[in-house]
């Protein structure tokens, strides 16, 4: 669909850490604490086919190095981890190659090329902007260009959101590419129907942005619920019957809105619920092995330093 897309995004205090140190030989050692993987690559012939090795092949370093990776969260859970990892690896290797990493335009284009095209990991552009810039952002995208605007919310608005929003981890890791592929097939088969819903989706997104800027958090929570219901109509594979039943029960118990993050199906979901109902909600979900994850919003995006 060649239409303008609106995305309201925010960053939370969950991060991916990547460090790179040169070696004296031509070997590359990858240690990924998050996935408990450790393996060597030969700089002259990289045969391994995954996101990390594809990035290295395309950047073509002429030196060996050791790379260490760690993360606050599991990959494949809807928090934009692969995009954050892609940006971090590109930035680290480019710095070792004495190249600038302050040009966000080139950095994001490289990340899209390496992750979306070379590694065939489906997704959009929005995660790159969020990871790099941090904070709350309003992103407008079409086939020609992307426009990103930082939203300056009051401290009161952010604190109110943090006190009323809960984040939960549920289900197993999933392939966002598979989910998005199924949704794309559905979109192509139901163009006319989707166009009508899509317009409602965009209007709702604009209203969500307005409610945040006006510190109307109550309105925002209601629009969050509308957004989730519209998303399920546009991309039905974002959810499933099991989760839909849980969500309906949560609404009866006091939540005002919520959504699964990322492509959907499993991973993390966010709910808006007043403090007086929060214990009941967390206990109900804990019995279903759905566990709360503490978080705060952050203004920080990607940070680069050299030791």
ChimeraX attribute file (.defattr): number of C-alpha atoms within 10 A of each C-alpha:
attribute: neighborCount
match mode: 1-to-1
recipient: residues
	/A:1	12
	/A:2	8
	/A:3	11
	/A:4	13
	/A:5	17
	/A:6	20
	/A:7	16
	/A:8	18
	/A:9	18
	/A:10	19
	/A:11	23
	/A:12	18
	/A:13	14
	/A:14	15
	/A:15	18
	/A:16	16
	/A:17	15
	/A:18	20
	/A:19	16
	/A:20	18
	/A:21	14
	/A:22	15
	/A:23	13
	/A:24	8
	/A:25	10
	/A:26	16
	/A:27	17
	/A:28	22
	/A:29	19
	/A:30	19
	/A:31	18
	/A:32	16
	/A:33	12
	/A:34	15
	/A:35	12
	/A:36	9
	/A:37	10
	/A:38	12
	/A:39	10
	/A:40	13
	/A:41	18
	/A:42	13
	/A:43	19
	/A:44	13
	/A:45	8
	/A:46	14
	/A:47	12
	/A:48	14
	/A:49	12
	/A:50	12
	/A:51	18
	/A:52	18
	/A:53	17
	/A:54	18
	/A:55	23
	/A:56	18
	/A:57	17
	/A:58	13
	/A:59	16
	/A:60	13
	/A:61	16
	/A:62	10
	/A:63	16
	/A:64	18
	/A:65	22
	/A:66	15
	/A:67	19
	/A:68	17
	/A:69	20
	/A:70	18
	/A:71	17
	/A:72	12
	/A:73	16
	/A:74	16
	/A:75	18
	/A:76	20
	/A:77	27
	/A:78	23
	/A:79	22
	/A:80	21
	/A:81	20
	/A:82	20
	/A:83	25
	/A:84	23
	/A:85	24
	/A:86	22
	/A:87	24
	/A:88	24
	/A:89	22
	/A:90	21
	/A:91	22
	/A:92	21
	/A:93	23
	/A:94	16
	/A:95	16
	/A:96	15
	/A:97	14
	/A:98	9
	/A:99	11
	/A:100	12
	/A:101	17
	/A:102	10
	/A:103	8
	/A:104	14
	/A:105	10
	/A:106	12
	/A:107	21
	/A:108	21
	/A:109	12
	/A:110	18
	/A:111	24
	/A:112	23
	/A:113	15
	/A:114	25
	/A:115	23
	/A:116	18
	/A:117	11
	/A:118	16
	/A:119	17
	/A:120	14
	/A:121	19
	/A:122	17
	/A:123	18
	/A:124	11
	/A:125	16
	/A:126	22
	/A:127	21
	/A:128	24
	/A:129	23
	/A:130	27
	/A:131	24
	/A:132	19
	/A:133	21
	/A:134	21
	/A:135	20
	/A:136	22
	/A:137	21
	/A:138	20
	/A:139	19
	/A:140	16
	/A:141	18
	/A:142	13
	/A:143	10
	/A:144	7
	/A:145	8
	/A:146	15
	/A:147	11
	/A:148	16
	/A:149	12
	/A:150	15
	/A:151	16
	/A:152	11
	/A:153	14
	/A:154	13
	/A:155	10
	/A:156	10
	/A:157	15
	/A:158	17
	/A:159	12
	/A:160	15
	/A:161	22
	/A:162	15
	/A:163	13
	/A:164	19
	/A:165	21
	/A:166	23
	/A:167	21
	/A:168	19
	/A:169	20
	/A:170	21
	/A:171	12
	/A:172	11
	/A:173	15
	/A:174	17
	/A:175	17
	/A:176	20
	/A:177	16
	/A:178	14
	/A:179	19
	/A:180	19
	/A:181	14
	/A:182	14
	/A:183	18
	/A:184	16
	/A:185	11
	/A:186	16
	/A:187	19
	/A:188	11
	/A:189	11
	/A:190	12
	/A:191	13
	/A:192	11
	/A:193	12
	/A:194	19
	/A:195	15
	/A:196	11
	/A:197	14
	/A:198	19
	/A:199	13
	/A:200	14
	/A:201	22
	/A:202	17
	/A:203	12
	/A:204	19
	/A:205	22
	/A:206	14
	/A:207	15
	/A:208	22
	/A:209	20
	/A:210	14
	/A:211	17
	/A:212	21
	/A:213	15
	/A:214	14
	/A:215	19
	/A:216	13
	/A:217	19
	/A:218	14
	/A:219	16
	/A:220	24
	/A:221	24
	/A:222	16
	/A:223	21
	/A:224	21
	/A:225	19
	/A:226	19
	/A:227	22
	/A:228	18
	/A:229	16
	/A:230	19
	/A:231	19
	/A:232	16
	/A:233	17
	/A:234	23
	/A:235	20
	/A:236	18
	/A:237	20
	/A:238	23
	/A:239	19
	/A:240	13
	/A:241	9
	/A:242	9
	/A:243	14
	/A:244	12
	/A:245	10
	/A:246	13
	/A:247	17
	/A:248	11
	/A:249	14
	/A:250	20
	/A:251	17
	/A:252	9
	/A:253	15
	/A:254	17
	/A:255	23
	/A:256	22
	/A:257	23
	/A:258	26
	/A:259	23
	/A:260	24
	/A:261	18
	/A:262	19
	/A:263	26
	/A:264	24
	/A:265	27
	/A:266	24
	/A:267	23
	/A:268	24
	/A:269	22
	/A:270	18
	/A:271	23
	/A:272	27
	/A:273	23
	/A:274	16
	/A:275	14
	/A:276	10
	/A:277	13
	/A:278	18
	/A:279	9
	/A:280	14
	/A:281	21
	/A:282	17
	/A:283	14
	/A:284	17
	/A:285	17
	/A:286	14
	/A:287	9
	/A:288	11
	/A:289	13
	/A:290	17
	/A:291	17
	/A:292	19
	/A:293	11
	/A:294	12
	/A:295	13
	/A:296	16
	/A:297	17
	/A:298	15
	/A:299	12
	/A:300	15
	/A:301	19
	/A:302	18
	/A:303	11
	/A:304	13
	/A:305	7
	/A:306	8
	/A:307	2
